[in-house]
Structure formats: C-alpha cells, structure tokens
Amino acid sequence: MSEPVLGRDRIVALVPHQGAMCLWDEVLAWDAQTIRLRAGNHRDPAHPLRSDGRLRAVHLCEYGAQAMAVHGGLRAGEGGGAARPGVLVALRGVALHVARIDDLADALECEAQLLAEGEASQQYSFRIHHAGVVLAEGRAAVVLQPRG
C-alpha cells in the first residue's frame, strides 16, 4: 500500500463535509488533472449513509463527488485561495458493479479525473475500486457558487 501524501486532518480542512460525513481518509497522489484517495470507513457500523444496517453501492457516488471536492480544494490552495462551494447537479454513465460495500474487507480507493471546467462548473470522471476490482464508475458535474 502506498503512503498517503495527505491525511484526514488536511482533507477535512479542504472540504465542507465535516465529521463522519467527510468520507476520504487519505490522498495518495494528485496533480492538476487527477487525484487518488483511500478510505476504510465503509465498514463502520455508524457510517452516516448506512440504512437498515447496510451501506449500499449507490453511496459510492457521494464518495466520487467528495473526491472532486478534495481535488478542487487542493487545486485552489495551490493558487493561494480556497475552493468555491459547489452543488452536485448531474451524475452520468454511472455503473454500480456491486449491491453493497459495508461487507468489503479492504480499503476503498478512488481515481478521479477533471474532464472539463468553466468559470461556473466542473465535470469529473470517477472510478472506485476495492482490492483491484471496480465497484463503481461514472461522471459527475458540479455547479460552483458565484465568487463572493
């Protein structure tokens, strides 16, 4: 397993998601276009997205969206600023390859790539895997709040 370049404390400082709703534990690598992250919280019985004792694969879309937020925060920080808050407005081409994720033993890993960006929006692709097996993949679009 590779060593993280950023830990959870730094991630929490970058995103609006706080406490248990901040889903990623580590940034493994990143550059201007891509980010790789890791988390092990999917096994936590107190996970905030669990219902009926299970964490369903559809929640991997939230993991993907939060990967975008972490990447945006890192990119903004490089320029000396902070990321603008955004609203997830679309998921496209999402494929879920499992029904649930709370029963997976190893860490989740995500690779997200910036596909397009404008002044008011961003689009990313994401792929989340476990032990080398793809669990979910798709694209997500975010509309950014106006600069204040």
C-alpha positions, 0 to 999 in steps of 0.5 A, spaced: 500 500 500 502 506 498 503 512 503 498 517 503 501 524 501 495 527 505 491 525 511 484 526 514 486 532 518 488 536 511 482 533 507 477 535 512 480 542 512 479 542 504 472 540 504 465 542 507 463 535 509 465 535 516 465 529 521 463 522 519 460 525 513 467 527 510 468 520 507 476 520 504 481 518 509 487 519 505 490 522 498 495 518 495 497 522 489 494 528 485 496 533 480 492 538 476 488 533 472 487 527 477 487 525 484 487 518 488 484 517 495 483 511 500 478 510 505 476 504 510 470 507 513 465 503 509 465 498 514 463 502 520 457 500 523 455 508 524 457 510 517 452 516 516 449 513 509 448 506 512 440 504 512 437 498 515 444 496 517 447 496 510 451 501 506 449 500 499 453 501 492 449 507 490 453 511 496 459 510 492 457 516 488 457 521 494 464 518 495 466 520 487 463 527 488 467 528 495 473 526 491 472 532 486 471 536 492 478 534 495 481 535 488 478 542 487 480 544 494 487 542 493 487 545 486 485 552 489 490 552 495 495 551 490 493 558 487 493 561 494 485 561 495 480 556 497 475 552 493 468 555 491 462 551 494 459 547 489 452 543 488 452 536 485 447 537 479 448 531 474 451 524 475 452 520 468 454 513 465 454 511 472 455 503 473 454 500 480 458 493 479 456 491 486 449 491 491 453 493 497 460 495 500 459 495 508 461 487 507 468 489 503 474 487 507 479 492 504 480 499 503 476 503 498 480 507 493 478 512 488 481 515 481 478 521 479 479 525 473 477 533 471 474 532 464 472 539 463 471 546 467 468 553 466 468 559 470 461 556 473 462 548 473 466 542 473 465 535 470 469 529 473 470 522 471 470 517 477 472 510 478 472 506 485 475 500 486 476 495 492 482 490 492 483 491 484 476 490 482 471 496 480 465 497 484 463 503 481 464 508 475 461 514 472 461 522 471 459 527 475 458 535 474 458 540 479 455 547 479 460 552 483 457 558 487 458 565 484 465 568 487 463 572 493 
